[in-house]
Amino acid sequence: MACVGVFVAYLPVTTVAVSLPAIQRALHTTTAELSWVSDAFVLPMAALILTAGVFGDVHGRKKVFQAGLAFAAVGAAIVLCAQSVQVLWAGQAVAGLGAAALLPTTLALISHAVPDPRERGKYVGLWATALLAALAVGPLIAGVILHHATWRWIYLLPIPACLITMAAATRLVGDSRAPGSRRLDWPGQITAALAITALVYGVIEGGAASFTDTRVVVSLVVAALSAVAFVVAERRSSSPMVDLSLFRSPAFTATTLIATITFLGLIGFFFVLSLYFGLVQQLDTLAAGYRFLIITLMAIVVGIPAGRLMHRLSARLLITSGLLITAAALLSLTTLDADTSFGSLAWRLALLGGGLGAVMTPMTATAVASVPHHLAGMAAAGNNAFRQIGGALGPAILGALLTTKASHALPGHLTSAGLPEATTARITSAVDSNGLGVVAQMDLGTARGRALNAVSDSFLDGIHQCLTVAAALVLLAALVGAVLLRPPQQHSTPATPAIQGDQHRPAREAADVPSQTDLSARHPAV
């Protein structure tokens, strides 16, 4: 049931990603508005994932699990009826609330159902595979649906899937709560949500307009002040949402930075690649889905043995090597043009997926294993939260870069295409007001073909810059991994009578007081 839950939570990520060109054509959106289609889903997930984890600890994981499924179904139903981009945003936001509830509770349900850390690793691996499977089949589902119907119908499937899962969970899932007296940290939650939302809003609107615009400056200042307030609130809280002592562990700090930076580059890359397939290569959604499938299938194929290799190779070697492979794949994609063949593209996407597969499982496992047992759940939730923050910033930052670069390059390409100065000025003015997509709707007579080619070339310029930035971000993450990821120190833990008296019970459960020893030192399988 946990695997089904995380599958439902992540299915909208790629179904929407490959459908963005169809959504843009149907709703006549700008690139900035299109960025909000993705971020309307990711933002609530990033801002509320930690709070959802605490709700599950306090009120019961099963209740939060079923609430997450309900929100996912309601959000899909809203979008199914959407006639404007604003309603689409609203539905995506509600679905994002559902994903925020599902991600931490599905992992917590596994931890409760499988108390043995060695055995649990196998099920966490299945959970990660279900997540990647959602990313893999999403483009194909969207492609088949868009081949026969409009884009709204991609939201039909999650509704019965969520309702059936809710009904099955009623009988199959046992409820559980965290031991102790944990409670909600409202000051931390409010300041964190405000900081994340203000930051993403400022980046998106700054890219669409100008970073000197008053509302953009105000939003970025609010983001900075809220981030400071969050740190102060967490330091003073008796039950913090994120225990800042987690960051005393270099390995946890490294995996958190790697998760944020990597997802910033890669989710932004998926956003840009979707526009490349739809607006430059003029592929339908199903053809684009096959290309996205290469990435996720390779991630699954490589991720399974990567999890097993963790027992033999250091996480530092696996994560850093995977990031370097991913960066190499992104740099190889900077030579894309409108006529790049499927074969030429496929090996680069496969290389990208292989690099991701080598990073994902070791990254999450290392974050959990690098902190004391009683903070392991918070570490997993914190790593997921920062991962989603990076995912929210990805489309915002790379979308802004794409728009800025393409808009600046367009006049030169229009002139090179031989268009009259008056036509060039008219097109440039329309693009400044409504985005590059407006050119396809303009009545340009015999100049239409040359104008669209100029737009395509401008998009390619923007895409190449975005790919270069994404590769640089992944290289930065690799550097962080190489510097901060160190083998955990081995501590000797004296045996207690409880442990000696029960050889079959894990030490972490038998001990009355949680040891400060790293999980990875006591249980190498983790």
Buried (B, 14 or more C-beta within 10 A) or exposed (E): BBBBBBBBBBBBBBBBBBBBBBBBBBBBBBBBBBBBBBBBBBBBBBBBBBBBBBBBBBBBBBBBBBBBBBBBBBBBBBBBEBEEBEBBBBBBBBBBBBBBBBBBBBBBBBBBBBEBBEEBBEBBBEBBBBBBBBBBBBBBBBBBBBEEEEBBEBBBBBBEBBEEBBEEBEEEBEBBBBEEEBEBBEBBBBBBBBBBBBBBBBBBBBBBEEEEBEEBBEBBEBBBBBBEBBBEBBEEBEBBBBBEEBBEBBBBBBBBBBBBBBBBBBBBBBBBBBBBBBBBBEBBBBBBBBBBBBBBBBBBBBBBEBBEBBEEEBBBBBBBBBBBBBBBBBBBBBEBEEEBEEEEBEEBBBBBBBBBBBBBBBBBBBBBBBBBBBBBBBBBBBBBBBBBBBBBBBBBBBBBBBBBBBBEBBBBBBEEBEBEEEBBEBBBEBBEEBBBBBBBEBEBEEBEEBBBBBBBBBBBBBBBBBBBBBBBBBBBBBBBBBEBBEEBEEEEBEEBEEBEEEEEBBBBEBBEEEBEBBBBBBBEBB
